[in-house]
């Protein structure tokens, strides 16, 4: 590699403050008052299903969409509110688009060089820096190729190089891996994580894939219907999902129905098909309350034939799938159905099994409200995104 | 926050005075769109609406004593005016049927068979599409008229002449002009129609005829579109009306409208009533198309469609097919071109002199005589200005139409442009004369009538709707993210568009420019009614020369104008190929 590495001259990222962001398309409200703080240099993943408003929020940050209400500030500087709007080119940011948005009339080098124009560097310096960026993503030899002469993964890496080459204060990724196959996705994910963090820019990354979110994020903000329903480090989102929606969206093997037998701090004992199950439950619940227990995939395993447990749930295998390291079973239980129940041995369809559940991988919500453990979300006045995520 | 390589802060950060200006200006985000809309209303909506309103309320515009009357309509349905309406309806229906039948056959031959020269025949269709109808009619006239080329050459086809100088000739020329519309409508549908539908008929016991019937049924939307388009084009046509039909004393509605506007005193209410009737015909055609297709679904395109194989023609079928294609080419292009070129090479054609020799002197006369040369230069200048402004406005229109979330604005613009495409050119021209002659404009100090500016604005208004639709396809295909990426990575609105979108659209923009240039250079209805006194355009000058029996000079001017248009078209593409950066040229080119 020639010249200085990109990270060597990186500048500090933007501190982003979003207050009451509202965006409507006609009568449809896409952002319904989003509040979000992102400290400088953090990697925030916006996670949510299609239509939750995550892409619109990123586009409002980029400045390609205008807010209808609320405000966005980078540091102390207002960049957007209902009446004012700083255009994208004045925001010192960059974006990796879902469809890459590489300009087809420019070579890979031309695409990357474009982003350096705002730096007004001398031609030679800009050229060298663009080449360095391409080298960083392993595409120096393809510098003179046009986008259509590159594979999907290579195109995505050109888009990545274009985004980081000018050392922007904010890097936006709009589902950048969604068009790639699984193997390539994993490799590019690592590359994105490394290069984005090296750039020291603040990063906002959009995805609907929870595994991608958990792998990349310092913090995750889960969006639903245009509002942030929970924000926190990945571990918190996984272990203490604030709502049934968050729990379901971040990975579920299935749900079981039961009633509360007892409660102690953080945990409840639920009667599921006559078996007492110990599960996580943040809020105080009354004995006899109808509960829905969401079970994480990693929390299940089939009880070996010689093992005995009072808390294991009996059920019947209705399907089995080979997964290389073992088998995943779908088990119909009295209180519901569980998928992805792992065992190293294949259990034939129709066989009777007992499923053992890890209490820390099961979260209970009362049937009438799905926000029982809302108390574990951030208390008012605390900015959760500033909390440093503990490496998993 | 300093770039360590240069020691300068990155542009746009931290907050600068420029940013504060941007933030302040961002409050007026609707201003450019509002300005665009004012322009559209002034050049497209107002002239036509005011002109059409005078049919009902002459007093409102000081054109008569009544505040509300239908007398314009009652006069439009009597005498020659009624005859014109009936004739228009008749030639419209006949041309639509003939052109659709021929267009279907050509589309099938070109798309579904191995007929030799398929590219050539497609090229012939585009040449026919671009040839102004009055030039096609004039070419035929030069050959067949008394003392015309065939008479001079010793071929006396009196019977065919009397047949051609009447509804038959008008229908032949309008059908020839309609064939490319039908071809384009049907070939597009045929190209997208997979083989599986015909295969399904064959594997379930149907023969080739049953398969063909299914094919025709599936192409019903395209066939109805072809019928509607050719009918609308034929009843709206002014070129054939002003030449062949007029010379044959066969009145059609567009020419009776023209006569009403040219009469003394000018009869705007009657002209407007005829305008309403012409528009009614177009609406009728679209309504019939809509009604025929309303209850059925013709969604046959899918990602799983298998392209149809080409039918191998037998030697006899191949010869027949080729003969048919040659015939269409001869009728539509060959005869008119031969008529014009041969007439331009004959000495004194149209005059009373008895000896006619072959000569190039007519071309010399056109190039040396100011009265013949000046219109060529004038029209070329107008065409360059019109093409340039129209392409810019059409690109903006296409952008408004294709933009995500532009909502009501896009829908209204879409409907306005569609209506304007269907609107007969002569109605537009009459609307311009009427509106910009209103006392209101002189009271406002706006004296546009009889000026080059009004003629150019009229040209732009004529060309804008179709050009916007032509560009819409290309503009819609450009991912919004290309321009957004340009902005996000540091380009201003214009710079980002110029560097990221313009290269992608360069080819369609050049194509649109070339189309508008060629169409404007030879445009007739707007020119006929709006040319400034003493400065005739080339089409008007050709008409004048022919009216003065200077057939040789008129046709020489015609040939030079067409050749000039072809040279400019070639130059435009040549310049693009030579000067455009390599990346621009790669886009849209076939490897």
Contacts between the chains, C-beta under 8 A, distances in Angstrom:
chain1	res1	chain2	res2	distance
A	9	B	3	7.2
A	9	B	4	4.7
A	9	B	5	6.6
A	11	B	1	5.1
A	11	B	2	7.9
A	11	B	3	7.9
A	11	B	10	7.6
A	12	B	1	6.9
A	25	B	405	5.6
A	26	B	405	7.9
A	26	B	407	6.5
A	59	B	484	8.0
A	62	B	484	7.4
A	62	B	488	5.3
A	63	B	487	7.3
A	63	B	488	7.5
A	64	B	484	4.4
A	64	B	487	6.5
A	64	B	488	6.8
A	66	B	26	8.0
A	66	B	29	7.3
A	77	B	14	7.0
A	77	B	15	5.0
A	77	B	19	8.0
A	78	B	23	7.3
A	83	B	26	7.7
A	83	B	27	5.5
A	84	B	23	4.5
A	84	B	24	7.7
A	84	B	26	5.4
A	84	B	27	6.7
A	85	B	23	7.3
A	85	B	26	4.0
A	85	B	29	7.1
A	86	B	19	6.0
A	86	B	22	5.7
A	86	B	23	5.8
A	86	B	26	7.2
A	87	B	22	5.9
A	87	B	26	7.5
A	87	B	487	6.5
A	87	B	492	7.5
A	87	B	493	7.0
A	88	B	484	7.3
A	88	B	487	4.0
A	88	B	488	4.7
A	89	B	12	6.5
A	89	B	487	5.3
A	89	B	488	7.5
A	89	B	489	7.8
A	89	B	490	5.0
A	89	B	491	5.7
A	89	B	492	5.7
A	89	B	496	7.2
A	90	B	12	4.2
A	90	B	18	7.4
A	90	B	19	5.4
A	90	B	22	5.8
A	91	B	12	6.8
A	92	B	10	5.9
A	92	B	12	5.3
A	92	B	13	4.0
A	93	B	488	6.5
A	94	B	488	6.2
A	94	B	489	5.9
A	95	B	484	7.7
A	95	B	485	6.9
A	95	B	488	4.5
A	95	B	489	7.8
A	97	B	481	4.5
A	97	B	484	7.4
A	97	B	485	6.1
A	98	B	481	7.7
A	99	B	479	6.0
A	99	B	481	5.6
A	101	B	479	6.4
A	101	B	481	3.7
A	101	B	482	5.5
A	101	B	484	6.9
A	101	B	485	3.9
A	102	B	485	7.9
A	103	B	482	6.1
A	103	B	485	7.4
A	103	B	486	7.6
A	103	B	499	7.7
A	103	B	500	5.1
A	103	B	503	7.2
A	103	B	504	7.7
A	104	B	504	6.4
A	104	B	583	7.5
A	104	B	586	7.9
A	104	B	587	5.8
A	105	B	503	3.8
A	105	B	504	6.5
A	105	B	581	7.2
A	105	B	583	3.3
A	105	B	584	5.3
A	105	B	586	6.9
A	105	B	587	5.6
A	106	B	503	7.9
A	106	B	583	5.6
A	107	B	583	7.3
A	110	B	583	7.2
A	114	B	486	7.5
A	114	B	489	5.9
A	114	B	490	7.7
A	114	B	491	7.5
A	114	B	499	6.9
A	114	B	500	7.9
A	115	B	489	4.0
A	115	B	490	6.3
A	117	B	489	7.9
A	117	B	490	5.4
A	117	B	491	7.0
A	118	B	10	6.5
A	118	B	11	4.7
A	118	B	12	6.6
A	118	B	489	7.5
A	118	B	490	3.1
A	119	B	3	5.8
A	119	B	6	7.2
A	119	B	10	5.8
A	119	B	11	7.2
A	120	B	6	7.4
A	120	B	8	7.0
A	120	B	11	6.4
A	121	B	3	7.6
A	121	B	5	6.3
A	121	B	6	5.9
A	122	B	6	7.7
A	125	B	5	5.8
A	125	B	6	7.5
A	129	B	5	7.5
A	146	B	583	6.9
A	146	B	586	6.6
A	162	B	485	7.9
A	162	B	489	6.5
A	163	B	489	7.9
A	166	B	10	7.4
A	166	B	489	7.2
A	166	B	490	6.9
A	167	B	3	7.6
A	167	B	10	7.7
A	169	B	1	7.8
A	169	B	13	6.7
A	172	B	488	7.7
